[in-house]
Amino acid sequence: MDLIAKLRTMTGKKVKALRREKQVPGVVYGHGIASRAVSVPLSTLETAHRKAGESSLISLMVDGKPANVLIKELQRDPVSGKILHVDFQEVSMQEKLKTQVPIAVKGEAKAVKEFGAVLVRSLNHLDIECLPQDLIPEYVVDVSHLANIGDVIRVSDLALPPQIHILTRPETVVVNIEKKHEEAEAAPAAAAVAPDLTQVKTEKEIEKAEKQAKAAEEAAIKD
């Protein structure tokens, strides 16, 4: 994948002018390499990121001089998702580098198809170390053979090319099969206890009862 960049002098708030021209400000850096401020066309950067991701080499032409780089970081507008800034890491083809490779899941697990189980994905990237030319865009995990509840695929089960050293711990779970948890039925709301109106007396009734009791008491005294 090829991408053309230009050296830039605009920094700070002035980069807004670049963005209005659909140019993305960025920086190129690397081990033993002086950092350079650059700008790249938004449309070609989006295409490059879509095809190469962050784990495939890009040939970046900076004012006519080629450099092998990785897209190390993209900053996006939180609302529109538009790319605001890009970091390129320039690499030496003779030096191993540490990076991440995305994990893609392929197939439908038998346990999901036959028992209605749930496939739980626990890992999205592998930490690896290799020479730049040995990078792969992604690692595909086939889950179609997972047939039972409790089946699991760990990092130790993955078979990457021998030139790629996996740094993620071998016991780390990539995917596993779990029993589907039924949604807990909502507990019935406690029925509100309606007051027994036959036991409720109004103030007038209470007053009447008190008068009757008093009259009865006076009559008893007279008797």
N, C-alpha and C positions, 0 to 999 in steps of 0.2 A: 504494500500500500504506500503510495507516494503522497506527500503533502508539501505544499509550498508555503514558506513563511518569510516575513520581512522583519529586519531589525527595526525596533521602534525606539523613539526618544520620549514619546508621551508617557507620562506616569501620573499617578494620583487621580484627581478628578478629571483630568484632561482625557482619560481613556474613554469617557462617555462619548466623545466625538468619534472615536474608532467604532464603538458599538453602533452608533447611528449609521455608520457606513457599512454595517454588517461584517465588521472585523472583530475578532476575539483577541484581546490582549493575553499574553502568556509569557512564560519564562522557560528557558532551556538550561538545565544544569546536569552535572554528573561528577563522578569521582575524578579529581584532578583536572576538571574542566571549568573554565571561568563561566559564570552564569551570564546568559544573554536575554535581554528583553525582546520579545518578538510579537508579531501579530499574524493571525491566520484567518482566511475567509471562513465565516460561520458555516456556510453550506458544505464546504469540503471537509471541515473538521467534524461535523455531524456524521457525514458519510464514513470518514475514517474511523470514528469511534464505533459506529454501528458494525463495521466489518472487522476491525481489529480488536475492539474492546480495549482492555487494559493489560492484556497478556500476550499480545502479538507485536512484533517489530513493525515500525513505520519508518520509511525513508523520508526524512524531513530535509527539504532543501532550504537553507537559510542564506538568502542573498547569493544563490547559486552554488553554495557549498553543502554537500550531503552530510547528513548525520543520522545514525541509527538510534532511534528513540522509542520509548514507551510512553503512552499517555498515563502519567502517574496520578493525576487528580484533575477532576473537572468541578468547577463551581457553577451552580445553576441558580437561576432566580427561583425562589421558593414558590412563587405563584404561577409564573408562566412556564417554568422549566427550561427557559432559554439559557444557553451556555454563556457565562459571564467571564470566565477565566480558565486557562488551561496550564497545567504544569507538564513539561516534557522532561523525561529523564534520558539523557544521552548515555549510551552504553558502549563498552569496548567489546568487540567480538571475541577477544582472547580472555576475557575475565568472566567468571561465573557471577551470576546475580541472584539475589533472593527476591521473589515476587509471589503473587498469588494467581492461581488458575481457577476460574469458575467451574463449578460442578453442575452438569446438566443431568436430569433424570429422564430415562427412556423406558417406555413400556408400562403395562398395567400389572401390578402384582396379583398373582392368583388368589391370594387371601382376600384382597379387596374385591375382586370380581365374584368369588364364590361365597364368601362368608360376610361380605359387607364390612370388612375390617378397615382400619385407617392406616394409611402410609404416613408416617411422621418423618419429616426431613429435619435433620439436626445440623447439617453442615452445608454451607453454600460455596466455600472456597477451600482450596488446598494451598498450604504454604509450601513452596518448592524452591529448589536451588538448581541452576543449570547454566550452561552457556546460552547466550542470546539466540543463537541459531537453532537451538533445540526446544525453544518455547512452543507450546501448543495453545490454541485459542481457548479450549475448554476440555474437560474430561467428562466423558459420558458414562453414567452408571446405569446399567440395565437392571431393573427391579422385577421383571416379569417372572422370575423363578421363585420369588418369595411367596411360599404357599401356606404358611402357618402363622398363627398368632405368636409373637415373640421372635420371629425371624429377624435378623439384623445384618446389615452390611457395615463393616468397620473400615477404617483407613487401611488396616493391615490386609484387607481383602482386595484392595485395588491393585491393578497391574499397569503401572505406567512404564513408558520406555526406560531402559536401564540408565540412560544418560541423564534422567531427571531424578534428583534426590528429593524425596518427600520429607518435609520438616515437621508437618503436623504429626502429633503423637499417634502411634499405630492403633491404640485402643479407642480412639475417638470414633463415636458413632456417626455414620453418614446418614443412613435411613434405617428405620425399623418399623415393624408391623405391630399395631396395638388393637385391642378389642375396642369396638365402637362403644362409646359411653352414651347410654340413653340419657336424654335430657331429663333431669329431675322434674317430676311433676310438681307443679306449683301446689304447695300445701293449701288445702281449702281454707278460706278465710274464716276465722271464728265467727259463728253466727252471733250477731248482736242480740243480747237477751232483751226482749221487749218488756217493759215494766208491766207488772200486774196491776192494771188500773182498778181492779176490784179492791186492792189493798191500799189504794191511794185516797186519802181524804183531803178535801179542800179545807181552807181556813175556816169557812163558814160552818162546815160540818163539824170540825174540831170544836169551834166555839159553841155550837149547839149542844154537842155531847157534854162539854164542860158544864153548861148551864143546867142540863138535865141531871147530871151527877150531883151538882150543888143543890138543886131543888129536892132531889131524893134524900140527900143528906139532911137538909133542914126538916123535911117531913118526918124523918126517922127520929129527929131530936124532939119534935113536938109530940110524937106518939109516946 
